[in-house]
Amino acid sequence: MTKKRTQKVRFHKGDKRPPKTMRKKLSYSTEMSKEGKKIIWNVVEHPTGNIVGKYFFEEDARKLAEFQDKHKVWQVNGGIPKMFWNYIAAGHIE
């Protein structure tokens, strides 16, 4: 009589795989946009295309982008969670 082998799994039944955005590296960039007569600097999260913040000065936007690129605060979550999103940019997904 042969023994029945049980499969050793790391996850429990019903668990889902992490989303593909978690497996990719996050990066942040600044882009200039024009709203009316004002020039606004957006900080865009790639590959999700989420606009993290809008700033009047380029230096402020660049400071946030460099901080997020250096520390990767939201890498574990696959980007900033949806409940914290202020802007969703459909045209920025690469």
C-alpha positions as a Markdown table, in Angstrom:
| # | Residue | x | y | z |
|---|---|---|---|---|
| 1 | Met | 0.0 | 0.0 | 0.0 |
| 2 | Thr | 1.4 | 3.4 | -1.0 |
| 3 | Lys | 1.3 | 6.3 | 1.3 |
| 4 | Lys | -0.7 | 9.3 | 0.3 |
| 5 | Arg | 1.5 | 12.5 | 0.2 |
| 6 | Thr | 0.0 | 15.7 | 1.4 |
| 7 | Gln | 0.9 | 18.8 | -0.4 |
| 8 | Lys | 2.8 | 21.3 | 1.8 |
| 9 | Val | 1.5 | 24.7 | 0.9 |
| 10 | Arg | 2.5 | 28.1 | 2.3 |
| 11 | Phe | -1.0 | 29.6 | 1.9 |
| 12 | His | -4.3 | 28.5 | 3.2 |
| 13 | Lys | -7.2 | 27.4 | 1.0 |
| 14 | Gly | -9.0 | 30.4 | -0.4 |
| 15 | Asp | -6.1 | 32.7 | -0.2 |
| 16 | Lys | -5.4 | 34.8 | -3.3 |
| 17 | Arg | -2.1 | 35.6 | -4.9 |
| 18 | Pro | -0.7 | 39.0 | -4.4 |
| 19 | Pro | -1.6 | 41.4 | -7.3 |
| 20 | Lys | 0.9 | 42.0 | -10.1 |
| 21 | Thr | 1.6 | 45.5 | -8.9 |
| 22 | Met | 3.2 | 44.1 | -5.8 |
| 23 | Arg | 5.7 | 42.2 | -7.8 |
| 24 | Lys | 6.8 | 45.3 | -9.8 |
| 25 | Lys | 9.1 | 48.0 | -8.6 |
| 26 | Leu | 7.5 | 51.3 | -7.7 |
| 27 | Ser | 9.0 | 54.5 | -9.0 |
| 28 | Tyr | 7.8 | 58.1 | -8.8 |
| 29 | Ser | 8.2 | 60.9 | -11.3 |
| 30 | Thr | 7.1 | 64.5 | -11.6 |
| 31 | Glu | 5.1 | 65.8 | -14.5 |
| 32 | Met | 3.9 | 69.3 | -15.3 |
| 33 | Ser | 0.3 | 69.9 | -16.1 |
| 34 | Lys | -1.8 | 73.0 | -16.7 |
| 35 | Glu | -5.1 | 73.6 | -15.0 |
| 36 | Gly | -6.7 | 76.8 | -16.3 |
| 37 | Lys | -3.9 | 79.4 | -16.2 |
| 38 | Lys | -2.0 | 77.7 | -13.4 |
| 39 | Ile | 0.9 | 75.4 | -13.8 |
| 40 | Ile | 0.7 | 72.4 | -11.4 |
| 41 | Trp | 3.4 | 69.8 | -10.8 |
| 42 | Asn | 2.1 | 66.2 | -10.3 |
| 43 | Val | 3.9 | 63.4 | -8.6 |
| 44 | Val | 3.0 | 60.2 | -10.5 |
| 45 | Glu | 3.4 | 56.7 | -9.2 |
| 46 | His | 4.5 | 54.1 | -11.8 |
| 47 | Pro | 3.3 | 51.4 | -12.8 |
| 48 | Thr | -0.1 | 52.2 | -11.2 |
| 49 | Gly | -0.4 | 55.7 | -12.7 |
| 50 | Asn | -1.7 | 57.2 | -9.5 |
| 51 | Ile | -1.2 | 60.9 | -8.9 |
| 52 | Val | 0.1 | 61.0 | -5.4 |
| 53 | Gly | 0.1 | 64.8 | -5.0 |
| 54 | Lys | -0.2 | 68.1 | -6.8 |
| 55 | Tyr | 2.1 | 71.0 | -6.0 |
| 56 | Phe | 2.5 | 74.6 | -7.2 |
| 57 | Phe | 6.3 | 74.5 | -6.9 |
| 58 | Glu | 8.5 | 71.9 | -8.7 |
| 59 | Glu | 10.9 | 71.6 | -5.8 |
| 60 | Asp | 8.1 | 70.4 | -3.5 |
| 61 | Ala | 7.0 | 67.8 | -6.0 |
| 62 | Arg | 10.6 | 66.6 | -6.6 |
| 63 | Lys | 11.2 | 66.3 | -2.9 |
| 64 | Leu | 8.3 | 64.0 | -2.4 |
| 65 | Ala | 9.2 | 61.9 | -5.5 |
| 66 | Glu | 12.8 | 61.5 | -4.4 |
| 67 | Phe | 11.8 | 60.6 | -0.9 |
| 68 | Gln | 9.4 | 57.9 | -2.1 |
| 69 | Asp | 12.0 | 56.6 | -4.6 |
| 70 | Lys | 14.6 | 56.3 | -1.9 |
| 71 | His | 12.5 | 54.8 | 0.9 |
| 72 | Lys | 9.8 | 52.8 | -1.0 |
| 73 | Val | 7.3 | 53.3 | 1.8 |
| 74 | Trp | 4.4 | 51.7 | -0.1 |
| 75 | Gln | 6.3 | 48.9 | -1.9 |
| 76 | Val | 4.9 | 46.2 | 0.4 |
| 77 | Asn | 1.3 | 47.2 | -0.4 |
| 78 | Gly | 1.9 | 47.5 | -4.1 |
| 79 | Gly | 1.5 | 51.2 | -4.1 |
| 80 | Ile | -0.6 | 53.7 | -2.1 |
| 81 | Pro | -3.8 | 52.0 | -1.0 |
| 82 | Lys | -7.0 | 53.1 | -2.7 |
| 83 | Met | -8.4 | 54.6 | 0.4 |
| 84 | Phe | -5.6 | 57.2 | 0.4 |
| 85 | Trp | -5.8 | 58.0 | -3.4 |
| 86 | Asn | -6.7 | 61.6 | -4.1 |
| 87 | Tyr | -6.3 | 61.4 | -7.9 |
| 88 | Ile | -6.6 | 58.6 | -10.4 |
| 89 | Ala | -4.8 | 59.2 | -13.7 |
| 90 | Ala | -5.9 | 56.8 | -16.4 |
| 91 | Gly | -3.6 | 58.2 | -19.1 |
| 92 | His | -0.3 | 57.7 | -17.1 |
| 93 | Ile | -0.1 | 53.9 | -17.0 |
| 94 | Glu | 3.0 | 52.7 | -18.7 |
